[in-house]
Amino acid sequence: MKPKFKVMQNPKISRPALLQGLLIMLVAIAVNACYYDNEEDLYPMSNTDCDTTNVTYSGTVQPILNANCASCHNETTANGNVIVSNYPDLMTVVNNGRFWGAINHEPGYTPMPQGGGKLSECRLAKIRKWIDMGAPNN
């Protein structure tokens, strides 16, 4: 009994053509790998997911600033002549409105963190709550 399918020999593929094909595949994979969504876009929070009841400077605001701002805005680097790594210097930019305008990406302010995405809505809500409470040093 003869097979119904004819087995074809692989045509010889030149090395440059093979390398070019592999390069195209790698570029296509790399381009698709650069897709970015932030967690809030993928999983929008409900109002109950963000607890703003016990917001304090030392327990809430300072850790957010240390994680997202203090590497560029501290006593040593003070980018933009702004320091947020200690309470007195932070209050200078809180009181003149530059702090909230920058972290909330409002028009007329340099969006912070610079080169990074906007802080999460929950982090912004906690900071806003602290500012609305008079930005106490607690």
C-alpha positions as CSV (number, residue, x, y, z in Angstrom):
1,M,0.0,0.0,0.0
2,K,1.4,3.4,-1.0
3,P,1.2,6.4,1.3
4,K,-1.3,9.1,0.2
5,F,1.0,11.9,1.1
6,K,4.2,12.7,-0.6
7,V,7.0,13.5,1.8
8,M,8.9,16.5,0.7
9,Q,12.5,17.1,1.5
10,N,13.2,20.4,3.3
11,P,14.7,22.8,0.8
12,K,18.0,24.1,1.9
13,I,17.7,27.4,3.8
14,S,20.6,29.6,3.6
15,R,22.2,30.6,6.9
16,P,21.6,34.4,6.3
17,A,17.9,33.8,5.5
18,L,17.6,31.7,8.7
19,L,19.3,34.3,10.8
20,Q,17.1,37.0,9.3
21,G,14.0,35.0,10.1
22,L,15.1,34.5,13.6
23,L,15.9,38.1,14.0
24,I,12.5,39.1,12.8
25,M,10.8,36.7,15.2
26,L,12.9,38.1,18.1
27,V,12.0,41.7,17.3
28,A,8.3,40.7,17.1
29,I,8.5,39.0,20.5
30,A,10.4,42.0,22.0
31,V,7.9,44.5,20.7
32,N,4.9,42.6,22.0
33,A,6.7,42.1,25.4
34,C,6.8,45.9,25.9
35,Y,3.0,46.1,26.4
36,Y,2.3,47.7,29.7
37,D,-0.9,48.1,31.8
38,N,-0.9,49.3,35.4
39,E,-2.6,47.3,38.0
40,E,-5.4,49.8,38.5
41,D,-6.4,49.7,34.8
42,L,-6.5,45.9,34.9
43,Y,-8.2,45.7,38.3
44,P,-10.1,48.9,39.1
45,M,-10.5,49.3,42.8
46,S,-13.9,49.9,44.4
47,N,-14.3,52.6,47.0
48,T,-14.0,50.0,49.8
49,D,-10.6,48.8,48.6
50,C,-8.8,51.9,49.8
51,D,-8.8,52.6,53.5
52,T,-8.3,56.3,54.3
53,T,-9.7,56.2,57.8
54,N,-6.4,56.3,59.8
55,V,-4.1,58.3,57.5
56,T,-1.0,59.7,59.2
57,Y,2.2,61.3,58.0
58,S,4.5,58.8,59.6
59,G,2.5,55.7,58.9
60,T,0.9,56.5,55.5
61,V,2.4,59.5,53.7
62,Q,6.0,59.1,54.5
63,P,6.3,55.5,53.3
64,I,4.6,56.4,50.0
65,L,7.1,59.3,49.5
66,N,10.0,57.2,50.5
67,A,9.1,54.5,48.0
68,N,8.3,56.9,45.1
69,C,9.8,60.3,45.6
70,A,12.7,60.5,48.2
71,S,15.3,58.9,45.9
72,C,15.3,62.1,43.8
73,H,13.9,64.7,46.3
74,N,16.1,64.3,49.4
75,E,18.6,66.5,51.2
76,T,21.4,65.2,49.0
77,T,19.9,65.4,45.5
78,A,17.0,67.9,45.9
79,N,16.0,67.7,42.3
80,G,14.1,70.8,41.3
81,N,15.1,72.2,44.6
82,V,12.3,70.1,46.2
83,I,12.9,67.9,49.3
84,V,10.1,65.5,50.4
85,S,12.2,63.2,52.6
86,N,11.5,65.2,55.8
87,Y,8.4,66.9,57.1
88,P,9.5,70.6,57.3
89,D,10.8,70.6,53.7
90,L,7.8,68.6,52.5
91,M,5.5,71.2,54.0
92,T,7.1,74.0,51.9
93,V,5.8,72.3,48.7
94,V,2.6,71.1,50.3
95,N,1.7,74.7,51.4
96,N,2.5,76.3,48.0
97,G,0.4,73.7,46.1
98,R,3.3,72.3,44.0
99,F,3.3,69.0,45.8
100,W,-0.4,68.0,45.0
101,G,-0.2,69.5,41.5
102,A,2.8,67.5,40.6
103,I,1.7,64.1,42.1
104,N,-1.8,64.5,40.7
105,H,-0.4,65.3,37.2
106,E,-2.4,68.6,37.0
107,P,-1.8,71.0,34.1
108,G,1.0,73.5,34.7
109,Y,3.0,71.2,37.0
110,T,5.8,68.7,36.2
111,P,4.1,65.3,36.6
112,M,5.7,63.2,39.4
113,P,7.2,60.8,39.7
114,Q,9.1,62.0,36.7
115,G,9.4,59.4,34.0
116,G,7.1,57.1,35.9
117,G,3.5,56.5,36.1
118,K,1.1,58.4,38.2
119,L,0.7,57.2,41.8
120,S,-2.2,54.8,42.3
121,E,-5.6,56.3,43.0
122,C,-5.5,54.8,46.5
123,R,-2.1,56.4,47.3
124,L,-3.4,59.7,46.0
125,A,-6.6,59.4,48.0
126,K,-4.5,58.8,51.2
127,I,-2.3,61.8,50.5
128,R,-5.3,64.0,49.6
129,K,-6.9,63.0,52.9
130,W,-3.8,63.9,54.8
131,I,-3.6,67.3,53.1
132,D,-7.3,67.9,53.7
133,M,-6.8,67.1,57.4
134,G,-4.2,70.0,57.5
135,A,-1.1,67.8,56.7
136,P,-0.3,67.1,60.4
137,N,3.1,65.8,61.5
138,N,1.7,62.7,63.1
